[in-house]
């Protein structure tokens, strides 16, 4: 595909080959490239037979590409950048390689050599060899990770309801404490209705709207029956998942509900009941949050890690104020979410830092990186540029390694 054609009809583009080069880097550490070479092909199994001149070549698929660079680091403080690159090269596992000619790829280091001489002061030369690792075989597991998360999330939901039933006590309490308990139950219903009012959930399902109304209209009756109260609140929060249009919407809704806070009431018993109910709502929200994380379609590895770590931080805070039974259920949930996010065997794109040598349209940047000009909107949106015709030079831009 011609680059000028990729920019659209009526758009004239004249870019020299040097202007198209990307800043080379590995794991975000930049280096300069003097020359490069790439190696690839097909994996063949050649079968030879006695008394026959011809052979049969069985195609086993594409060979992993190998990249070689004659690279260097130059400058008064070159030793600092040299050491950063050495550390990046020796870290375990694959990393993001930005190839100046071929774009970004996930690659592992096969070998490197570094050379410094007194004749070339302020410079370190590197011979680098990388092996492409994108597209490697997926690891199969005996059970889908999302199903394991669902099991632990369901267990967490029932445990939270059991704790609420056991510790929410309105028997024989004075009228002010009963009034406070009634208001707290209704408070949960109002919080569910607010999901639709605030746009967190685009439209409440009839089921969720009905359960939210039940918590409000029958608040006193539920407050007098911890068993029914626990079941009603658990069913209501579990139905948020069905009401959400997708996993992203469910994620926002449960994250919002996890911040549910109690009102302050005069009297020890009133406040104790409010804290018990609040703890149950937060634990139930964490269970739903975990389900949404397991079903979410991530755009990058870093996005998945950031969302997972945010969830685990909130879960850890909840464990500090939970009962032992709740603590064990929460820890089980944390373990399966840690394994399920990011999804094992799913080769998510990584975020890589890109520095342009000259201002370029997002359309051109997208084509150089992915050979897909239609991804220009994603490039511009991710970097919040005002005008997609001018992606700024000399500024660290955030792009996906693959698309």
ABEGO torsion letter per residue (X at the ends): XBAAAAAEBGBBBBBBAAAABBBBBBGGBBBBBABBBBBBEBBBBBBBBBGBABBBBBBAEBBBBBBBBBBBBBEAAAAAAAAAAAAAAABBEBBBBBBAAAEBBBBBBABBBBBBBAABBGBBBBBBBBBBABGBBBBBBABBAAAAAAAAAAAAAAAAAAAAAAABBABGBBAAAAAAAAAAAAAAAAAAAAAAAAGABABBBAAAAAAAAAAAAAAAAAAABAAAAAAAAAAAAAAAAAABABAAAAAAAAAAAAABBBBBBBEAAAAAAAAAAAAAAAAAAAAAAAAAAAABBBABAAAAAAAAAAAAAAAAAAAAABBAAAAAAAAAAAAAAAAAOBBBGBBBBBBBBBBBABBBBAAAAAAAAAGBAAAAAAAAAAAGBABAABBBBGBBBBBBABX
